[in-house]
Amino acid sequence: MTFRRFLPAATMLLGLVLLAGCETVKENTTCPTIPALRGEVRPKPPVMEEEQIWQPGHWEWTGTNYLWRDGRWIKREGRSNLWQFGNWVRDRTVGPCRWEPAHWVN
């Protein structure tokens, strides 16, 4: 009867001893913060036969930090008028972030 009396306490103690060596790993759920856009002056478009469109200055992710790319006039070449700045996206609610570079939206 003495053994039955201490069985729950002994089981709990054994469980605590076994779990003492366990470590929980918390998944990083935050994405790096994108710096604020820099102010830029849009110069007049160059005089060319091809239609030009302004590509705004934007941040690019290099894998370790951000690099600023100045805005510039580029050939339109079928691009839409909608520019999407680079941003972090997550395919799952909890999971790693993925950098989606700045691009023209079709």
Contacts in CASP RR format, 6 or more apart in sequence:
PFRMAT RR
TARGET T0000
AUTHOR 0000-0000-0000
METHOD contacts of the structure
MODEL  1
MTFRRFLPAATMLLGLVLLAGCETVKENTTCPTIPALRGEVRPKPPVMEE
EQIWQPGHWEWTGTNYLWRDGRWIKREGRSNLWQFGNWVRDRTVGPCRWE
PAHWVN
27 94 0 8 1.000
27 95 0 8 1.000
27 96 0 8 1.000
28 96 0 8 1.000
29 94 0 8 1.000
29 95 0 8 1.000
30 97 0 8 1.000
31 88 0 8 1.000
31 90 0 8 1.000
31 97 0 8 1.000
32 61 0 8 1.000
32 88 0 8 1.000
32 97 0 8 1.000
34 59 0 8 1.000
34 66 0 8 1.000
34 86 0 8 1.000
34 87 0 8 1.000
34 88 0 8 1.000
35 59 0 8 1.000
35 66 0 8 1.000
37 56 0 8 1.000
37 57 0 8 1.000
37 58 0 8 1.000
37 59 0 8 1.000
37 85 0 8 1.000
38 57 0 8 1.000
38 68 0 8 1.000
40 56 0 8 1.000
40 57 0 8 1.000
40 70 0 8 1.000
40 71 0 8 1.000
42 54 0 8 1.000
42 71 0 8 1.000
43 73 0 8 1.000
45 52 0 8 1.000
45 54 0 8 1.000
45 73 0 8 1.000
46 52 0 8 1.000
46 73 0 8 1.000
50 75 0 8 1.000
50 76 0 8 1.000
50 77 0 8 1.000
51 75 0 8 1.000
51 76 0 8 1.000
52 73 0 8 1.000
52 74 0 8 1.000
52 75 0 8 1.000
52 76 0 8 1.000
53 73 0 8 1.000
53 74 0 8 1.000
53 75 0 8 1.000
53 76 0 8 1.000
53 79 0 8 1.000
53 81 0 8 1.000
54 71 0 8 1.000
54 72 0 8 1.000
54 73 0 8 1.000
55 71 0 8 1.000
55 72 0 8 1.000
55 73 0 8 1.000
55 74 0 8 1.000
55 83 0 8 1.000
56 71 0 8 1.000
56 83 0 8 1.000
56 85 0 8 1.000
57 68 0 8 1.000
57 69 0 8 1.000
57 70 0 8 1.000
57 71 0 8 1.000
57 72 0 8 1.000
58 68 0 8 1.000
58 69 0 8 1.000
58 71 0 8 1.000
58 85 0 8 1.000
58 86 0 8 1.000
58 102 0 8 1.000
59 66 0 8 1.000
59 67 0 8 1.000
59 68 0 8 1.000
59 69 0 8 1.000
59 85 0 8 1.000
59 86 0 8 1.000
59 102 0 8 1.000
60 66 0 8 1.000
60 67 0 8 1.000
60 68 0 8 1.000
60 69 0 8 1.000
60 86 0 8 1.000
60 101 0 8 1.000
60 102 0 8 1.000
61 67 0 8 1.000
61 86 0 8 1.000
61 99 0 8 1.000
61 101 0 8 1.000
63 99 0 8 1.000
69 102 0 8 1.000
79 104 0 8 1.000
80 104 0 8 1.000
80 105 0 8 1.000
80 106 0 8 1.000
82 104 0 8 1.000
82 105 0 8 1.000
83 102 0 8 1.000
83 103 0 8 1.000
83 104 0 8 1.000
83 105 0 8 1.000
84 100 0 8 1.000
84 102 0 8 1.000
84 103 0 8 1.000
84 104 0 8 1.000
84 105 0 8 1.000
85 102 0 8 1.000
86 99 0 8 1.000
86 100 0 8 1.000
86 101 0 8 1.000
86 102 0 8 1.000
86 103 0 8 1.000
87 99 0 8 1.000
87 100 0 8 1.000
88 97 0 8 1.000
88 98 0 8 1.000
88 99 0 8 1.000
88 100 0 8 1.000
89 97 0 8 1.000
89 98 0 8 1.000
89 100 0 8 1.000
90 96 0 8 1.000
90 97 0 8 1.000
90 98 0 8 1.000
91 98 0 8 1.000
END
